[in-house]
Amino acid sequence: MPRTAMHNPCAAYVRHPMYGGLVLASLGLAAITRSEGRLALAIVLWFVLERKIQFEEGCLVQRYGAEYKNYMAKTKKLVPWLY
């Protein structure tokens, strides 16, 4: 099997670090500015990315099968040690 992102040491903690960073940054911006509108947009972004992740991970399970399922069981989705 070719080397994949699952074999990258940085991916040992979270499966979607860029999406997680984007959600956390948008939530942080909403908190710092105390903007309800930004908070609402951050929540919408989170739901949109959740749907995108579901689609992407479905494709990855089809391609890599049990190896990707094991990877999913061992790592968090967006935020290390939390979610």
C-alpha positions in Angstrom: 0.0 0.0 0.0 1.3 3.5 -0.8 2.3 5.8 2.0 -0.8 7.9 3.0 -1.6 10.7 5.4 -2.5 8.0 8.0 1.2 7.3 8.2 2.2 10.9 8.9 3.3 11.4 12.5 1.4 14.8 12.6 -1.8 13.0 11.8 -1.6 10.8 14.9 -3.6 13.3 16.9 -6.3 14.6 14.6 -7.7 13.5 11.2 -8.7 16.9 9.8 -6.3 19.5 11.3 -7.0 22.3 8.8 -10.8 22.0 9.3 -10.3 21.9 13.1 -8.0 25.0 13.0 -10.5 26.9 10.9 -13.4 26.1 13.2 -11.4 27.0 16.3 -10.1 30.2 14.7 -13.6 31.3 13.7 -15.0 30.5 17.2 -12.0 32.4 18.8 -12.7 35.4 16.5 -16.3 35.4 17.5 -15.4 35.2 21.2 -12.8 38.0 21.0 -15.1 40.3 19.1 -18.2 39.2 21.1 -20.1 39.1 17.8 -23.2 37.0 17.7 -23.2 37.1 14.0 -19.7 35.7 13.8 -20.6 33.0 16.3 -23.6 32.0 14.2 -21.3 31.9 11.1 -18.8 29.8 13.0 -21.5 27.3 14.0 -22.7 27.1 10.4 -19.1 26.6 9.3 -18.8 23.7 11.8 -21.9 22.0 10.4 -20.8 22.5 6.8 -17.4 21.0 7.5 -19.0 18.1 9.4 -21.0 17.2 6.3 -17.8 17.6 4.1 -15.9 15.3 6.5 -18.6 12.7 6.4 -18.4 12.6 2.6 -14.6 12.6 2.5 -14.3 9.9 5.1 -16.9 7.7 3.3 -14.6 7.9 0.2 -11.6 7.1 2.3 -13.3 4.1 3.9 -14.2 2.8 0.4 -10.6 3.2 -0.8 -8.6 2.1 2.3 -11.2 -0.1 4.1 -10.3 -1.4 7.6 -7.1 0.5 7.7 -8.9 3.8 7.6 -11.6 2.6 10.0 -8.8 1.7 12.5 -7.3 5.1 12.0 -10.7 6.7 12.7 -11.0 4.7 15.9 -7.6 5.9 17.1 -7.7 9.6 16.3 -10.0 12.5 17.0 -11.8 14.2 14.2 -11.1 17.9 14.6 -9.6 18.8 18.0 -6.9 16.6 19.6 -8.0 14.7 22.7 -11.5 16.3 22.6 -13.4 15.8 19.3 
